[in-house]
């Protein structure tokens, strides 16, 4: 069932959100990463929040998702947000309270109600 859900997302919703994110409009950002086994480039659309110049991701499907595992393996990625590209040089665990504050209300309220507690900080290279 889980595999079918991910297939549906990848082949329908993700195609639309990638276009929106590339345009620099709307709430979506792209994480550009390289497959840890295939070496193939990927673009994954995400909703990211800003936090002290960096980006916060909420891991809706947990830390075993491919984009997260690929970024950890490579130690880097790119984020395309608002029409700009940012080099990310590391990713770290962010405490739930900090992650919720980064998203602000009403998103934080929804994340609390859904009991989301798995956040990552994508550090912009400086």
C-alpha positions in Angstrom: 0.0 0.0 0.0 2.8 2.4 0.9 4.6 1.7 -2.3 1.4 2.4 -4.3 1.0 5.7 -2.5 4.6 6.9 -3.3 4.1 5.8 -6.9 0.9 7.9 -7.1 2.7 10.9 -5.6 5.7 10.6 -7.8 3.7 10.3 -11.0 0.9 12.8 -10.4 1.2 15.4 -7.7 5.0 15.7 -7.7 5.0 16.5 -11.5 2.7 19.4 -10.9 4.5 20.7 -7.8 7.9 20.5 -9.5 6.7 22.9 -12.2 5.3 25.3 -9.6 8.5 25.2 -7.6 10.7 25.8 -10.7 8.6 28.8 -11.5 9.6 30.4 -8.2 5.9 31.0 -7.3 3.8 29.3 -4.6 4.8 27.6 -1.4 7.0 24.8 -2.9 10.7 24.5 -3.0 12.8 21.9 -4.8 15.5 19.8 -3.3 18.0 18.8 -5.9 20.0 15.7 -4.9 21.8 12.7 -6.4 20.8 9.1 -6.0 23.1 7.4 -3.5 23.2 4.2 -5.6 22.3 5.3 -9.1 24.2 8.6 -9.2 21.1 10.0 -11.0 20.0 13.6 -10.3 16.6 14.1 -8.8 14.3 17.0 -7.9 11.9 16.6 -5.0 9.3 19.2 -4.2 8.9 20.1 -0.6 7.3 22.7 1.7 10.2 24.3 3.5 10.3 27.0 6.1 13.1 29.5 6.6 15.0 29.5 9.9 17.9 32.0 10.5 18.8 31.9 6.8 18.6 28.1 6.6 15.7 25.8 5.6 13.6 23.5 7.7 12.0 20.4 6.3 9.3 18.3 8.1 9.7 14.6 7.3 6.1 13.7 6.7 7.0 10.2 5.7 9.9 9.7 8.1 13.7 9.8 7.7 13.7 6.7 5.4 12.5 8.7 2.4 14.8 8.7 -0.6 15.6 12.4 -0.8 16.6 12.5 2.9 18.8 9.4 2.6 20.4 10.7 -0.6 21.3 14.1 1.0 22.7 12.3 4.1 24.8 10.1 1.8 26.1 12.9 -0.3 26.5 15.4 2.5 25.1 18.1 0.2 22.2 19.2 -2.1 20.7 22.3 -3.6 17.4 24.0 -2.6 15.5 26.0 -5.2 13.2 28.4 -3.5 11.6 31.6 -4.7 13.5 31.5 -8.0 16.9 31.3 -6.2 19.3 28.3 -5.8 20.9 27.7 -2.5 23.8 25.3 -1.8 23.2 23.1 1.2 26.4 21.8 2.8 24.9 19.7 5.6 21.7 18.5 7.2 21.0 18.0 10.9 18.2 17.0 13.2 16.1 20.0 14.5 14.3 19.8 17.8 10.5 19.6 17.3 9.8 22.9 19.1 12.3 24.8 16.8 10.8 23.1 13.7 7.3 24.0 14.6 8.3 27.6 15.3 10.0 27.8 11.9 6.7 26.9 10.1 4.7 29.4 12.2 0.9 29.5 12.5 -1.4 28.1 11.1 1.0 25.5 9.7 2.5 24.8 13.2 -0.9 24.2 14.6 -1.7 21.7 11.9 1.7 19.9 12.4 1.0 19.7 16.1 -2.4 18.2 15.5 -0.9 15.7 13.2 1.8 14.9 15.8 4.7 15.8 13.5 7.9 15.8 15.4 10.6 14.9 12.8 12.3 18.0 11.4 15.6 18.6 9.6 17.7 21.7 9.3 19.2 22.2 5.8 22.2 24.4 6.3 22.9 27.0 3.6 26.6 27.1 2.7 28.1 30.4 3.6 
